[in-house]
Amino acid sequence: MDKNLFWGGVPTEPDVKLIRNNWPDLPEGLAISYNDIARLLGIDAKSNRFLTVTTRWRSILFQEKNIVIGCRAGYKFVVLSPEGRVDLGARKIKTGMRIVRKSHRILVYTDRSRLSREGQAILDHSVNQARAIEHAATMESRRQAGPALGVGSAAG
């Protein structure tokens, strides 16, 4: 058996430690270029390995220190401020809602007569989930917009 064979892929921990040791303090607004990290690791910034290692680094920072590292696509990472975190979160929710809507359309246009009983049950459950998410998002949007539009007030 080859001693260099890794069943779960090449471990990221040594590279993540290298990044963390090189940038131990991460104040809000700090920008770190992709090239600086790639140079430190001795890999290409456009490689899958770079993506794997930096994704793991960012995940660990969030889990352990509640630090969110955002991207300025194509050239640098930035330690996000509270405003940056809200912007990132809002964009991810918007993207998620698009995915839910598209998934819902795919599901409702599926020919259920060609599905097994189990497939029909999964279809029904998934459609109900998508409807619940869409309904909750719609109701929350209306609740937030209500006072600004005069909904529910004496003027509305």
Secondary structure by P-SEA (a helix, b strand, c coil): cccccccccccaaaaaaaaaaacccccccbbbbaaaaaaaaccccccaaaaaaaaaaaaaaaacccbbbbbccccccccccaaaaaaaaaaaaaaaaaaaaaaaaaaaacccccccaaaaaaaaaaaaaaaaaaaaaaaaaaaaaccccccccccc
